[in-house]
């Protein structure tokens, strides 16, 4: 939304006629147009990863056995590495286990947290609840 507002402000002006530093506003506006959508995407993906952790916690509470859920995640990860799928990146968020691969910087652009992190959280949950 901020990027769209900046775009229209650049096209039609900021509303003041006595603007002496027009170049500064243009550079600032262009930076906002470029940076705002990237920041919004990173925030959206971080929220998606947080929701995955929340879903794991809720699933462990419903089943009463976080270790069983961790075991299921391990099995899914094993099959994902044995039989990789040809996946459209636009549908990656629909999978239980992230079907895409990537390096450390790719973590910022993932919809799913790494399986190792999810399993570690479930194991800590099991320890806290004595399962």
C-alpha positions as CSV (number, residue, x, y, z in Angstrom):
1,X,0.0,0.0,0.0
2,X,2.9,2.4,0.8
3,X,4.5,1.6,-2.5
4,X,1.3,2.4,-4.4
5,X,0.9,5.6,-2.5
6,X,4.5,6.6,-3.3
7,X,4.0,5.7,-6.9
8,X,1.0,8.0,-7.2
9,X,2.7,10.8,-5.2
10,X,5.6,10.6,-7.7
11,X,3.3,10.8,-10.7
12,X,1.1,13.6,-9.5
13,X,3.4,15.4,-7.0
14,X,3.3,15.6,-3.3
15,X,0.7,18.4,-3.1
16,X,2.9,21.4,-2.3
17,X,3.9,23.9,-5.0
18,X,6.9,25.4,-3.1
19,X,8.9,22.2,-3.2
20,X,12.6,23.1,-3.7
21,X,14.1,19.6,-3.3
22,X,12.2,17.7,-5.9
23,X,15.1,15.3,-6.7
24,X,15.2,14.2,-3.0
25,X,11.6,13.3,-3.1
26,X,11.9,11.4,-6.3
27,X,14.8,9.3,-5.0
28,X,13.1,8.7,-1.7
29,X,9.9,7.8,-3.5
30,X,11.7,5.4,-5.8
31,X,13.4,3.7,-2.9
32,X,10.0,3.3,-1.1
33,X,8.5,1.8,-4.3
34,X,11.3,-0.8,-4.5
35,X,11.8,-1.5,-0.7
36,X,8.2,-1.6,0.5
37,X,7.0,-4.6,-1.5
38,X,10.1,-6.6,-0.6
39,X,9.6,-5.8,3.1
40,X,5.9,-6.7,2.9
41,X,6.7,-10.0,1.2
42,X,9.3,-10.8,3.9
43,X,6.9,-10.0,6.7
44,X,4.2,-12.2,5.0
45,X,6.5,-15.1,4.7
46,X,7.7,-14.7,8.4
47,X,4.0,-14.8,9.4
48,X,3.5,-18.0,7.4
49,X,6.5,-19.7,9.1
50,X,5.1,-18.6,12.5
51,X,1.7,-20.1,11.6
52,X,3.4,-23.4,10.7
53,X,4.9,-23.5,14.2
54,X,1.5,-22.7,15.7
55,X,-0.1,-25.5,13.7
56,X,2.5,-28.0,14.9
57,X,1.9,-26.9,18.5
58,X,-1.9,-27.2,18.1
59,X,-1.5,-30.6,16.4
60,X,0.6,-31.8,19.3
61,X,-1.9,-30.6,21.8
62,X,-4.8,-32.2,20.0
63,X,-3.0,-35.5,19.5
64,X,-1.4,-35.4,23.0
65,X,1.8,-36.8,21.5
66,X,4.3,-34.3,20.1
67,X,6.9,-37.0,19.5
68,X,4.5,-38.8,17.2
69,X,4.0,-35.6,15.2
70,X,7.8,-35.1,15.1
71,X,8.2,-38.7,13.8
72,X,5.6,-38.0,11.1
73,X,7.5,-34.9,10.0
74,X,10.7,-36.9,9.9
75,X,9.0,-39.4,7.6
76,X,7.6,-36.7,5.3
77,X,11.1,-35.1,5.1
78,X,12.6,-38.4,4.2
79,X,10.2,-39.0,1.4
80,X,10.6,-35.4,0.2
81,X,14.4,-36.0,-0.2
82,X,13.9,-39.4,-1.8
83,X,11.2,-38.5,-4.3
84,X,11.5,-34.8,-5.1
85,X,8.5,-33.3,-6.8
86,X,8.3,-30.8,-9.7
87,X,6.6,-28.0,-7.9
88,X,5.4,-24.6,-9.0
89,X,6.8,-22.2,-6.4
90,X,3.5,-20.4,-6.3
91,X,1.9,-23.5,-4.7
92,X,4.7,-24.3,-2.2
93,X,2.7,-22.9,0.7
94,X,0.1,-25.6,0.2
95,X,2.4,-28.4,1.1
96,X,2.9,-29.8,4.7
97,X,6.7,-29.9,4.1
98,X,8.4,-27.3,2.0
99,X,9.0,-28.9,-1.5
100,X,11.6,-26.4,-2.5
101,X,15.3,-26.3,-1.8
102,X,17.5,-23.3,-1.0
103,X,20.5,-22.0,1.0
104,X,20.6,-19.9,4.1
105,X,19.5,-16.6,2.5
106,X,16.6,-18.6,1.0
107,X,15.2,-19.0,4.5
108,X,13.9,-15.5,4.4
109,X,11.8,-16.4,1.4
110,X,10.5,-19.7,2.6
111,X,6.8,-20.3,3.5
112,X,7.7,-23.2,5.8
113,X,10.3,-23.3,8.6
114,X,13.0,-26.1,8.2
115,X,11.8,-29.5,9.4
116,X,14.7,-29.7,11.9
117,X,13.4,-26.5,13.6
118,X,9.8,-27.9,13.7
119,X,11.0,-31.2,15.1
120,X,13.2,-29.5,17.7
121,X,10.2,-27.4,18.9
122,X,8.0,-30.4,19.2
123,X,10.6,-32.3,21.2
124,X,11.0,-29.3,23.6
125,X,7.2,-29.3,23.9
126,X,7.2,-33.0,24.7
127,X,9.9,-32.4,27.4
128,X,7.9,-29.5,29.0
129,X,4.8,-31.6,29.2
130,X,6.5,-34.8,30.2
131,X,5.4,-36.8,27.1
